[in-house]
C-alpha cells in the first residue's frame, strides 16, 4: 500500500485542484464557495500564489492523485 506524500504544489497540479474546487459536493460541504467558479480566474490565482515566495502551498499526493491541503 502506498504512503501519502506531502509536497509543494506544482503548476501541473492546478487542473486537479480546480476540479476539486469545482465539484458540487465539495462546494456544498464548504458552504461558502462560489458555485460559479471561473476556471481561468481560479488557475490564475493559483499561479500568483505559486509565484509568491512568501507563500507555502502544499498538496497531499497518494498513488499519483493530488489532494489540496490548506
Biopython code that builds the backbone (N, CA, C, O; Angstrom):
import numpy as np
from Bio.PDB.StructureBuilder import StructureBuilder

atoms = [
    (1, "UNK", "N", (0.842, -1.185, 0.000)),
    (1, "UNK", "CA", (0.000, 0.000, 0.000)),
    (1, "UNK", "C", (0.881, 1.239, 0.000)),
    (1, "UNK", "O", (1.877, 1.304, 0.721)),
    (2, "UNK", "N", (0.518, 2.197, -0.794)),
    (2, "UNK", "CA", (1.304, 3.426, -0.903)),
    (2, "UNK", "C", (1.128, 4.305, 0.323)),
    (2, "UNK", "O", (0.133, 4.220, 1.042)),
    (3, "UNK", "N", (2.113, 5.140, 0.533)),
    (3, "UNK", "CA", (2.071, 6.124, 1.616)),
    (3, "UNK", "C", (1.751, 7.487, 1.021)),
    (3, "UNK", "O", (2.235, 7.810, -0.064)),
    (4, "UNK", "N", (0.946, 8.293, 1.705)),
    (4, "UNK", "CA", (0.709, 9.653, 1.214)),
    (4, "UNK", "C", (1.982, 10.481, 1.301)),
    (4, "UNK", "O", (2.802, 10.285, 2.198)),
    (5, "UNK", "N", (2.138, 11.399, 0.370)),
    (5, "UNK", "CA", (3.310, 12.277, 0.312)),
    (5, "UNK", "C", (2.824, 13.715, 0.456)),
    (5, "UNK", "O", (1.890, 14.127, -0.233)),
    (6, "UNK", "N", (3.443, 14.469, 1.333)),
    (6, "UNK", "CA", (3.193, 15.900, 1.460)),
    (6, "UNK", "C", (4.290, 16.600, 0.669)),
    (6, "UNK", "O", (5.476, 16.410, 0.936)),
    (7, "UNK", "N", (3.885, 17.412, -0.308)),
    (7, "UNK", "CA", (4.886, 18.069, -1.141)),
    (7, "UNK", "C", (4.396, 19.445, -1.558)),
    (7, "UNK", "O", (3.221, 19.777, -1.403)),
    (8, "UNK", "N", (5.318, 20.240, -2.089)),
    (8, "UNK", "CA", (4.955, 21.562, -2.588)),
    (8, "UNK", "C", (4.103, 21.439, -3.847)),
    (8, "UNK", "O", (4.291, 20.538, -4.665)),
    (9, "UNK", "N", (3.166, 22.366, -3.978)),
    (9, "UNK", "CA", (2.301, 22.405, -5.141)),
    (9, "UNK", "C", (3.122, 22.740, -6.387)),
    (9, "UNK", "O", (4.074, 23.519, -6.337)),
    (10, "UNK", "N", (2.723, 22.126, -7.510)),
    (10, "UNK", "CA", (3.368, 22.396, -8.797)),
    (10, "UNK", "C", (2.323, 22.896, -9.787)),
    (10, "UNK", "O", (1.123, 22.685, -9.614)),
    (11, "UNK", "N", (2.804, 23.552, -10.809)),
    (11, "UNK", "CA", (1.922, 24.034, -11.880)),
    (11, "UNK", "C", (1.080, 22.890, -12.441)),
    (11, "UNK", "O", (-0.092, 23.084, -12.763)),
    (12, "UNK", "N", (1.662, 21.717, -12.560)),
    (12, "UNK", "CA", (0.938, 20.574, -13.127)),
    (12, "UNK", "C", (-0.206, 20.091, -12.236)),
    (12, "UNK", "O", (-1.048, 19.316, -12.689)),
    (13, "UNK", "N", (-0.251, 20.533, -10.980)),
    (13, "UNK", "CA", (-1.334, 20.163, -10.059)),
    (13, "UNK", "C", (-2.593, 20.999, -10.268)),
    (13, "UNK", "O", (-3.673, 20.609, -9.823)),
    (14, "UNK", "N", (-2.470, 22.136, -10.935)),
    (14, "UNK", "CA", (-3.567, 23.100, -10.984)),
    (14, "UNK", "C", (-4.866, 22.561, -11.588)),
    (14, "UNK", "O", (-5.930, 22.850, -11.041)),
    (15, "UNK", "N", (-4.842, 21.800, -12.679)),
    (15, "UNK", "CA", (-6.116, 21.270, -13.185)),
    (15, "UNK", "C", (-6.828, 20.365, -12.170)),
    (15, "UNK", "O", (-8.051, 20.425, -12.039)),
    (16, "UNK", "N", (-6.081, 19.541, -11.465)),
    (16, "UNK", "CA", (-6.691, 18.673, -10.448)),
    (16, "UNK", "C", (-7.255, 19.495, -9.300)),
    (16, "UNK", "O", (-8.320, 19.170, -8.773)),
    (17, "UNK", "N", (-6.561, 20.549, -8.907)),
    (17, "UNK", "CA", (-7.041, 21.397, -7.819)),
    (17, "UNK", "C", (-8.304, 22.144, -8.222)),
    (17, "UNK", "O", (-9.212, 22.318, -7.408)),
    (18, "UNK", "N", (-8.365, 22.585, -9.470)),
    (18, "UNK", "CA", (-9.591, 23.237, -9.932)),
    (18, "UNK", "C", (-10.752, 22.243, -9.913)),
    (18, "UNK", "O", (-11.859, 22.594, -9.504)),
    (19, "UNK", "N", (-10.511, 21.020, -10.345)),
    (19, "UNK", "CA", (-11.572, 20.007, -10.357)),
    (19, "UNK", "C", (-12.113, 19.771, -8.949)),
    (19, "UNK", "O", (-13.316, 19.576, -8.773)),
    (20, "UNK", "N", (-11.237, 19.787, -7.949)),
    (20, "UNK", "CA", (-11.676, 19.634, -6.559)),
    (20, "UNK", "C", (-12.578, 20.804, -6.180)),
    (20, "UNK", "O", (-13.654, 20.599, -5.618)),
    (21, "UNK", "N", (-12.155, 22.011, -6.478)),
    (21, "UNK", "CA", (-12.928, 23.199, -6.122)),
    (21, "UNK", "C", (-14.235, 23.294, -6.902)),
    (21, "UNK", "O", (-15.201, 23.880, -6.414)),
    (22, "UNK", "N", (-14.281, 22.735, -8.087)),
    (22, "UNK", "CA", (-15.451, 22.829, -8.956)),
    (22, "UNK", "C", (-16.470, 21.727, -8.679)),
    (22, "UNK", "O", (-17.555, 21.740, -9.260)),
    (23, "UNK", "N", (-16.150, 20.789, -7.817)),
    (23, "UNK", "CA", (-17.040, 19.679, -7.505)),
    (23, "UNK", "C", (-18.249, 20.176, -6.700)),
    (23, "UNK", "O", (-18.060, 20.784, -5.647)),
    (24, "UNK", "N", (-19.479, 19.938, -7.164)),
    (24, "UNK", "CA", (-20.664, 20.437, -6.463)),
    (24, "UNK", "C", (-20.768, 19.957, -5.011)),
    (24, "UNK", "O", (-21.168, 20.724, -4.136)),
    (25, "UNK", "N", (-20.415, 18.715, -4.753)),
    (25, "UNK", "CA", (-20.488, 18.207, -3.378)),
    (25, "UNK", "C", (-19.468, 18.899, -2.483)),
    (25, "UNK", "O", (-19.769, 19.215, -1.332)),
    (26, "UNK", "N", (-18.270, 19.136, -2.997)),
    (26, "UNK", "CA", (-17.253, 19.853, -2.213)),
    (26, "UNK", "C", (-17.718, 21.277, -1.936)),
    (26, "UNK", "O", (-17.504, 21.796, -0.841)),
    (27, "UNK", "N", (-18.345, 21.905, -2.910)),
    (27, "UNK", "CA", (-18.864, 23.260, -2.710)),
    (27, "UNK", "C", (-19.968, 23.271, -1.659)),
    (27, "UNK", "O", (-20.028, 24.181, -0.832)),
    (28, "UNK", "N", (-20.832, 22.277, -1.685)),
    (28, "UNK", "CA", (-21.905, 22.195, -0.700)),
    (28, "UNK", "C", (-21.329, 22.029, 0.701)),
    (28, "UNK", "O", (-21.786, 22.676, 1.644)),
    (29, "UNK", "N", (-20.334, 21.167, 0.839)),
    (29, "UNK", "CA", (-19.719, 20.934, 2.150)),
    (29, "UNK", "C", (-18.984, 22.173, 2.648)),
    (29, "UNK", "O", (-18.994, 22.456, 3.846)),
    (30, "UNK", "N", (-18.351, 22.909, 1.750)),
    (30, "UNK", "CA", (-17.621, 24.114, 2.152)),
    (30, "UNK", "C", (-18.583, 25.225, 2.555)),
    (30, "UNK", "O", (-18.247, 26.057, 3.398)),
    (31, "UNK", "N", (-19.754, 25.247, 1.972)),
    (31, "UNK", "CA", (-20.846, 26.164, 2.311)),
    (31, "UNK", "C", (-20.552, 27.637, 2.019)),
    (31, "UNK", "O", (-21.452, 28.467, 2.144)),
    (32, "UNK", "N", (-19.350, 27.979, 1.641)),
    (32, "UNK", "CA", (-19.038, 29.380, 1.368)),
    (32, "UNK", "C", (-18.368, 29.571, 0.016)),
    (32, "UNK", "O", (-17.959, 30.683, -0.318)),
    (33, "UNK", "N", (-18.252, 28.529, -0.747)),
    (33, "UNK", "CA", (-17.596, 28.589, -2.051)),
    (33, "UNK", "C", (-18.585, 29.077, -3.103)),
    (33, "UNK", "O", (-19.727, 28.621, -3.148)),
    (34, "UNK", "N", (-18.152, 29.990, -3.933)),
    (34, "UNK", "CA", (-18.986, 30.487, -5.020)),
    (34, "UNK", "C", (-19.133, 29.383, -6.067)),
    (34, "UNK", "O", (-18.133, 28.949, -6.639)),
    (35, "UNK", "N", (-20.360, 28.919, -6.330)),
    (35, "UNK", "CA", (-20.543, 27.814, -7.279)),
    (35, "UNK", "C", (-20.262, 28.210, -8.731)),
    (35, "UNK", "O", (-20.243, 27.345, -9.607)),
    (36, "UNK", "N", (-20.046, 29.483, -8.998)),
    (36, "UNK", "CA", (-19.794, 29.944, -10.369)),
    (36, "UNK", "C", (-18.303, 30.160, -10.588)),
    (36, "UNK", "O", (-17.892, 31.220, -11.060)),
    (37, "UNK", "N", (-17.505, 29.179, -10.254)),
    (37, "UNK", "CA", (-16.060, 29.318, -10.403)),
    (37, "UNK", "C", (-15.676, 29.538, -11.858)),
    (37, "UNK", "O", (-16.220, 28.910, -12.766)),
    (38, "UNK", "N", (-14.748, 30.423, -12.053)),
    (38, "UNK", "CA", (-14.189, 30.700, -13.366)),
    (38, "UNK", "C", (-12.858, 29.962, -13.447)),
    (38, "UNK", "O", (-11.923, 30.275, -12.710)),
    (39, "UNK", "N", (-12.775, 28.984, -14.342)),
    (39, "UNK", "CA", (-11.571, 28.148, -14.437)),
    (39, "UNK", "C", (-10.305, 28.987, -14.609)),
    (39, "UNK", "O", (-9.340, 28.814, -13.865)),
    (40, "UNK", "N", (-10.304, 29.888, -15.582)),
    (40, "UNK", "CA", (-9.089, 30.668, -15.849)),
    (40, "UNK", "C", (-8.754, 31.592, -14.686)),
    (40, "UNK", "O", (-7.581, 31.766, -14.354)),
    (41, "UNK", "N", (-9.764, 32.184, -14.065)),
    (41, "UNK", "CA", (-9.521, 33.041, -12.905)),
    (41, "UNK", "C", (-8.960, 32.261, -11.731)),
    (41, "UNK", "O", (-8.055, 32.723, -11.036)),
    (42, "UNK", "N", (-9.502, 31.085, -11.520)),
    (42, "UNK", "CA", (-9.033, 30.223, -10.431)),
    (42, "UNK", "C", (-7.585, 29.790, -10.670)),
    (42, "UNK", "O", (-6.759, 29.842, -9.758)),
    (43, "UNK", "N", (-7.283, 29.365, -11.894)),
    (43, "UNK", "CA", (-5.922, 28.936, -12.208)),
    (43, "UNK", "C", (-4.946, 30.106, -12.112)),
    (43, "UNK", "O", (-3.812, 29.933, -11.666)),
    (44, "UNK", "N", (-5.382, 31.295, -12.528)),
    (44, "UNK", "CA", (-4.521, 32.480, -12.435)),
    (44, "UNK", "C", (-4.201, 32.795, -10.979)),
    (44, "UNK", "O", (-3.071, 33.158, -10.651)),
    (45, "UNK", "N", (-5.202, 32.657, -10.103)),
    (45, "UNK", "CA", (-4.956, 32.904, -8.677)),
    (45, "UNK", "C", (-3.943, 31.907, -8.121)),
    (45, "UNK", "O", (-3.032, 32.295, -7.390)),
    (46, "UNK", "N", (-4.095, 30.628, -8.461)),
    (46, "UNK", "CA", (-3.129, 29.618, -8.010)),
    (46, "UNK", "C", (-1.730, 29.931, -8.547)),
    (46, "UNK", "O", (-0.742, 29.766, -7.832)),
    (47, "UNK", "N", (-1.643, 30.377, -9.788)),
    (47, "UNK", "CA", (-0.331, 30.714, -10.367)),
    (47, "UNK", "C", (0.309, 31.887, -9.628)),
    (47, "UNK", "O", (1.518, 31.890, -9.399)),
    (48, "UNK", "N", (-0.491, 32.875, -9.259)),
    (48, "UNK", "CA", (0.035, 34.003, -8.464)),
    (48, "UNK", "C", (0.571, 33.497, -7.129)),
    (48, "UNK", "O", (1.629, 33.930, -6.671)),
    (49, "UNK", "N", (-0.154, 32.594, -6.519)),
    (49, "UNK", "CA", (0.296, 32.042, -5.241)),
    (49, "UNK", "C", (1.588, 31.246, -5.410)),
    (49, "UNK", "O", (2.491, 31.331, -4.576)),
    (50, "UNK", "N", (1.671, 30.476, -6.489)),
    (50, "UNK", "CA", (2.897, 29.711, -6.741)),
    (50, "UNK", "C", (4.096, 30.633, -6.952)),
    (50, "UNK", "O", (5.216, 30.295, -6.568)),
    (51, "UNK", "N", (3.867, 31.781, -7.554)),
    (51, "UNK", "CA", (4.961, 32.718, -7.837)),
    (51, "UNK", "C", (5.382, 33.513, -6.606)),
    (51, "UNK", "O", (6.465, 34.098, -6.594)),
    (52, "UNK", "N", (4.553, 33.543, -5.580)),
    (52, "UNK", "CA", (4.835, 34.314, -4.365)),
    (52, "UNK", "C", (5.701, 33.476, -3.428)),
    (52, "UNK", "O", (5.216, 32.522, -2.819)),
    (53, "UNK", "N", (6.963, 33.826, -3.314)),
    (53, "UNK", "CA", (7.903, 33.051, -2.500)),
    (53, "UNK", "C", (7.578, 33.096, -1.013)),
    (53, "UNK", "O", (8.103, 32.293, -0.241)),
    (54, "UNK", "N", (6.714, 34.028, -0.601)),
    (54, "UNK", "CA", (6.333, 34.115, 0.813)),
    (54, "UNK", "C", (5.296, 33.069, 1.189)),
    (54, "UNK", "O", (5.080, 32.801, 2.371)),
    (55, "UNK", "N", (4.657, 32.480, 0.193)),
    (55, "UNK", "CA", (3.591, 31.508, 0.447)),
    (55, "UNK", "C", (4.117, 30.088, 0.337)),
    (55, "UNK", "O", (4.949, 29.778, -0.516)),
    (56, "UNK", "N", (3.623, 29.246, 1.206)),
    (56, "UNK", "CA", (3.908, 27.818, 1.138)),
    (56, "UNK", "C", (2.606, 27.140, 0.725)),
    (56, "UNK", "O", (1.620, 27.179, 1.460)),
    (57, "UNK", "N", (2.606, 26.530, -0.432)),
    (57, "UNK", "CA", (1.420, 25.848, -0.956)),
    (57, "UNK", "C", (1.736, 24.365, -1.007)),
    (57, "UNK", "O", (2.662, 23.947, -1.702)),
    (58, "UNK", "N", (0.970, 23.567, -0.274)),
    (58, "UNK", "CA", (1.222, 22.138, -0.173)),
    (58, "UNK", "C", (0.048, 21.330, -0.699)),
    (58, "UNK", "O", (-1.100, 21.772, -0.662)),
    (59, "UNK", "N", (0.353, 20.157, -1.181)),
    (59, "UNK", "CA", (-0.666, 19.188, -1.574)),
    (59, "UNK", "C", (-0.272, 17.840, -0.986)),
    (59, "UNK", "O", (0.890, 17.595, -0.662)),
    (60, "UNK", "N", (-1.258, 16.987, -0.862)),
    (60, "UNK", "CA", (-1.024, 15.596, -0.488)),
    (60, "UNK", "C", (-1.193, 14.784, -1.762)),
    (60, "UNK", "O", (-2.151, 14.968, -2.512)),
    (61, "UNK", "N", (-0.253, 13.889, -1.990)),
    (61, "UNK", "CA", (-0.327, 13.017, -3.165)),
    (61, "UNK", "C", (-0.355, 11.574, -2.685)),
    (61, "UNK", "O", (0.447, 11.166, -1.846)),
    (62, "UNK", "N", (-1.290, 10.812, -3.232)),
    (62, "UNK", "CA", (-1.392, 9.394, -2.909)),
    (62, "UNK", "C", (-1.676, 8.653, -4.203)),
    (62, "UNK", "O", (-2.676, 8.916, -4.871)),
    (63, "UNK", "N", (-0.808, 7.740, -4.549)),
    (63, "UNK", "CA", (-0.951, 6.976, -5.797)),
    (63, "UNK", "C", (-1.156, 7.899, -7.001)),
    (63, "UNK", "O", (-2.010, 7.646, -7.851)),
    (64, "UNK", "N", (-0.365, 8.968, -7.061)),
    (64, "UNK", "CA", (-0.364, 9.937, -8.156)),
    (64, "UNK", "C", (-1.654, 10.760, -8.245)),
    (64, "UNK", "O", (-1.911, 11.398, -9.266)),
    (65, "UNK", "N", (-2.459, 10.748, -7.188)),
    (65, "UNK", "CA", (-3.662, 11.578, -7.102)),
    (65, "UNK", "C", (-3.371, 12.702, -6.120)),
    (65, "UNK", "O", (-2.842, 12.463, -5.034)),
    (66, "UNK", "N", (-3.718, 13.930, -6.502)),
    (66, "UNK", "CA", (-3.412, 15.112, -5.695)),
    (66, "UNK", "C", (-4.637, 15.536, -4.893)),
    (66, "UNK", "O", (-5.759, 15.564, -5.398)),
    (67, "UNK", "N", (-4.383, 15.867, -3.623)),
    (67, "UNK", "CA", (-5.407, 16.391, -2.734)),
    (67, "UNK", "C", (-4.912, 17.718, -2.196)),
    (67, "UNK", "O", (-3.744, 17.850, -1.829)),
    (68, "UNK", "N", (-5.784, 18.686, -2.149)),
    (68, "UNK", "CA", (-5.403, 20.013, -1.665)),
    (68, "UNK", "C", (-5.309, 20.010, -0.143)),
    (68, "UNK", "O", (-6.103, 19.375, 0.551)),
    (69, "UNK", "N", (-4.321, 20.733, 0.347)),
    (69, "UNK", "CA", (-4.123, 20.856, 1.788)),
    (69, "UNK", "C", (-3.997, 22.326, 2.115)),
    (69, "UNK", "O", (-2.979, 22.948, 1.810)),
    (70, "UNK", "N", (-5.013, 22.883, 2.727)),
    (70, "UNK", "CA", (-4.929, 24.277, 3.185)),
    (70, "UNK", "C", (-5.941, 24.556, 4.265)),
    (70, "UNK", "O", (-6.014, 25.677, 4.768)),
]
sb = StructureBuilder()
sb.init_structure("model")
sb.init_model(0)
sb.init_chain("A")
sb.init_seg("    ")
for serial, (resi, resn, name, xyz) in enumerate(atoms, 1):
    if name == "N":
        sb.init_residue(resn, " ", resi, " ")
    sb.init_atom(name, np.array(xyz, "f"), 0.0, 1.0, " ", f" {name:<3s}", serial, name[0])
structure = sb.get_structure()
